[in-house]
Amino acid sequence: MKPVIIRSIAELRHEISTFRRSNNGHRTVGFVPTMGYLHDGHASLLRKSSADNGLTVLSIFVNPIQFAPGEDLDKYPRDEARDMKVAEESGADIVFIPTVQEMYPQKRVTTVAVAEVTELLCGASRPGHFDGVATVVTKLFNIVQPDRAYFGMKDAQQIAVVTRMVQDLNMPVEIVPCPILREEDGLAMSSRNVYLNALEREQALVLSQSLSRVAEWIRDGLTASQVIARLKESISRNPLADIDYVDVLAYPDLSRPDDRQSLAEMNVSLLFAVAVRFGKTRLIDNQLLNPAEVGADVCFAK
């Protein structure tokens, strides 16, 4: 069954309200916010939402306020027909595709900002990015009023930011993190992968290949700074790799682990996160591990 395309906030609210009334309020609404150019990673979020909920809403909106000057807003890939095919095949019931004018009809004087968890990683290298993310996600949550919202772990910091925002503002929505989906060769799926030329695409595999060795380095007794150094060394062997950041942080509060201890001594979830440019394309990837649970058989999930 083809999903319904809705472009206005008022119509979307009406459709969701009608669904809730017709089902006596007992069936839940799942929400998958995206910027479009959907791939199998997005499809996995839609399938999860469809399995969990009576109604699944997908939004496609390239949010201008999370892009800094000089970033790829104008050339960000867009293909509505392609997106609708993925949406139909993956269980979306409603696809919300608003214009910028619909989402920001007047001069915006309100911004949602989340502190601390936005100050490292992408928040440090893309100032203002997470203010734009938090603001648009708040608007979308207010519009859709979902019971559950689904986000991919490839952008683990975004999940940490949205989760903390929901907790601090008492928003009645459950944030559901979903695993990273990868190409067969290990590259994390991303809408931006389309920018890579053949050589950049080949060298980008160093991200997943390097992260796959983290469990080994934990077992070797390395500290956080030593693992960071190993990751940088591994990634830098590829001449096209221009490192933005490599970091190891506790998750989800994104605090720094005690570097006087080896990671193997810690019983806390750790995020091993990288952002690297290949040509003009900036890619992110990560591995989330609890060192206490790292055993001989731990391997990198593709």
Rosetta blueprint (number, residue, H / E / L):
1 M L
2 K L
3 P L
4 V E
5 I E
6 I E
7 R L
8 S L
9 I H
10 A H
11 E H
12 L H
13 R H
14 H H
15 E H
16 I H
17 S H
18 T H
19 F H
20 R H
21 R H
22 S H
23 N L
24 N L
25 G L
26 H L
27 R L
28 T L
29 V E
30 G E
31 F E
32 V E
33 P E
34 T E
35 M L
36 G L
37 Y L
38 L L
39 H L
40 D H
41 G H
42 H H
43 A H
44 S H
45 L H
46 L H
47 R H
48 K H
49 S H
50 S H
51 A H
52 D H
53 N L
54 G L
55 L E
56 T E
57 V E
58 L E
59 S E
60 I E
61 F L
62 V L
63 N L
64 P H
65 I H
66 Q H
67 F L
68 A L
69 P L
70 G L
71 E L
72 D L
73 L L
74 D L
75 K L
76 Y L
77 P L
78 R L
79 D L
80 E H
81 A H
82 R H
83 D H
84 M H
85 K H
86 V H
87 A H
88 E H
89 E H
90 S H
91 G L
92 A L
93 D L
94 I E
95 V E
96 F E
97 I L
98 P L
99 T L
100 V H
101 Q H
102 E H
103 M H
104 Y L
105 P L
106 Q L
107 K L
108 R L
109 V L
110 T L
111 T L
112 V L
113 A L
114 V L
115 A L
116 E L
117 V L
118 T L
119 E L
120 L L
121 L L
122 C H
123 G H
124 A H
125 S H
126 R L
127 P L
128 G L
129 H H
130 F H
131 D H
132 G H
133 V H
134 A H
135 T H
136 V H
137 V H
138 T H
139 K H
140 L H
141 F H
142 N H
143 I H
144 V H
145 Q L
146 P L
147 D L
148 R E
149 A E
150 Y E
151 F E
152 G E
153 M H
154 K H
155 D H
156 A H
157 Q H
158 Q H
159 I H
160 A H
161 V H
162 V H
163 T H
164 R H
165 M H
166 V H
167 Q H
168 D H
169 L L
170 N L
171 M L
172 P L
173 V L
174 E E
175 I E
176 V E
177 P E
178 C E
179 P L
180 I L
181 L L
182 R E
183 E L
184 E L
185 D L
186 G L
187 L L
188 A E
189 M L
190 S L
191 S H
192 R H
193 N H
194 V H
195 Y H
196 L L
197 N L
198 A H
199 L H
200 E H
201 R H
202 E H
203 Q H
204 A L
205 L L
206 V H
207 L H
208 S H
209 Q H
210 S H
211 L H
212 S L
213 R L
214 V H
215 A H
216 E H
217 W H
218 I H
219 R H
220 D L
221 G L
222 L L
223 T L
224 A H
225 S H
226 Q H
227 V H
228 I H
229 A H
230 R H
231 L H
232 K H
233 E H
234 S H
235 I H
236 S H
237 R L
238 N L
239 P L
240 L L
241 A E
242 D E
243 I E
244 D E
245 Y E
246 V E
247 D E
248 V E
249 L E
250 A E
251 Y L
252 P L
253 D L
254 L L
255 S L
256 R L
257 P L
258 D L
259 D L
260 R L
261 Q L
262 S L
263 L H
264 A H
265 E H
266 M L
267 N L
268 V L
269 S L
270 L E
271 L E
272 F E
273 A E
274 V E
275 A E
276 V E
277 R E
278 F E
279 G L
280 K L
281 T E
282 R E
283 L E
284 I E
285 D E
286 N E
287 Q E
288 L E
289 L E
290 N L
291 P H
292 A H
293 E H
294 V L
295 G L
296 A L
297 D L
298 V L
299 C L
300 F L
301 A L
302 K L
